[in-house]
Amino acid sequence: MLAHGIWYYHPLGEWHVQLTRGAWPKTEEELVAGSKKITPESVVITVDELRFTSAEIDTLIGDLERLRSSAHDVLES
Protein backbone atom coordinates (compact mmCIF):
# COMPACT_ATOMS: atom_id res chain seq x y z
CA MET A 1 0.00 0.00 0.00
CA LEU A 2 2.78 2.41 0.89
CA ALA A 3 4.73 1.87 -2.31
CA HIS A 4 2.00 0.96 -4.80
CA GLY A 5 -1.08 2.70 -3.43
CA ILE A 6 -2.71 5.65 -5.13
CA TRP A 7 -2.11 8.55 -2.74
CA TYR A 8 -3.66 11.99 -2.81
CA TYR A 9 -3.84 15.00 -0.54
CA HIS A 10 -7.36 16.16 0.23
CA PRO A 11 -7.99 19.93 0.41
CA LEU A 12 -9.16 19.49 4.03
CA GLY A 13 -5.57 18.65 4.93
CA GLU A 14 -5.77 14.85 4.98
CA TRP A 15 -3.77 12.21 3.14
CA HIS A 16 -5.83 9.45 1.54
CA VAL A 17 -4.86 6.17 -0.07
CA GLN A 18 -7.02 3.91 -2.20
CA LEU A 19 -7.37 0.30 -1.05
CA THR A 20 -7.93 -2.17 -3.88
CA ARG A 21 -7.75 -5.38 -1.86
CA GLY A 22 -9.89 -6.93 0.82
CA ALA A 23 -13.62 -7.16 1.26
CA TRP A 24 -16.15 -4.42 1.73
CA PRO A 25 -18.00 -4.39 5.09
CA LYS A 26 -21.08 -6.61 5.22
CA THR A 27 -23.42 -4.15 6.96
CA GLU A 28 -26.17 -2.69 4.79
CA GLU A 29 -25.14 0.91 5.54
CA GLU A 30 -21.58 0.34 4.30
CA LEU A 31 -22.24 -2.28 1.60
CA VAL A 32 -20.79 -1.51 -1.84
CA ALA A 33 -21.55 -3.80 -4.76
CA GLY A 34 -18.54 -5.18 -6.58
CA SER A 35 -14.90 -5.65 -5.77
CA LYS A 36 -12.44 -3.12 -4.40
CA LYS A 37 -10.40 -3.58 -7.57
CA ILE A 38 -13.28 -2.01 -9.49
CA THR A 39 -14.48 0.40 -6.78
CA PRO A 40 -11.50 1.19 -4.51
CA GLU A 41 -11.99 2.33 -0.93
CA SER A 42 -10.49 5.67 0.04
CA VAL A 43 -8.93 5.60 3.52
CA VAL A 44 -7.66 8.58 5.52
CA ILE A 45 -4.04 8.13 6.62
CA THR A 46 -2.73 10.42 9.36
CA VAL A 47 0.81 11.74 9.62
CA ASP A 48 1.23 9.69 12.82
CA GLU A 49 0.23 6.52 10.94
CA LEU A 50 2.74 7.34 8.19
CA ARG A 51 5.48 7.91 10.77
CA PHE A 52 4.62 4.63 12.49
CA THR A 53 4.68 2.76 9.18
CA SER A 54 8.03 4.32 8.26
CA ALA A 55 9.49 3.32 11.64
CA GLU A 56 8.18 -0.25 11.17
CA ILE A 57 9.79 -0.43 7.72
CA ASP A 58 13.11 0.79 9.18
CA THR A 59 12.87 -1.89 11.88
CA LEU A 60 12.11 -4.56 9.29
CA ILE A 61 15.09 -3.50 7.16
CA GLY A 62 17.37 -3.74 10.22
CA ASP A 63 16.00 -7.19 11.08
CA LEU A 64 16.56 -8.41 7.52
CA GLU A 65 20.11 -7.07 7.48
CA ARG A 66 20.88 -8.93 10.73
CA LEU A 67 19.29 -12.11 9.37
CA ARG A 68 21.30 -11.90 6.15
CA SER A 69 24.50 -11.26 8.12
CA SER A 70 23.89 -14.22 10.44
CA ALA A 71 23.16 -16.54 7.51
CA HIS A 72 26.25 -15.31 5.66
CA ASP A 73 28.44 -15.91 8.73
CA VAL A 74 27.13 -19.50 9.05
CA LEU A 75 27.65 -20.24 5.34
CA GLU A 76 31.25 -18.97 5.41
CA SER A 77 32.21 -21.25 8.31
Secondary structure, DSSP 8 states (H G I E B T S, - for coil): -TTTSEEEEETTTEEEEEE-SS----STTT--SS-TTTS-EEEEE-HHHHHHHHHHHHHHHHHHHHHHHHHHHHHH-
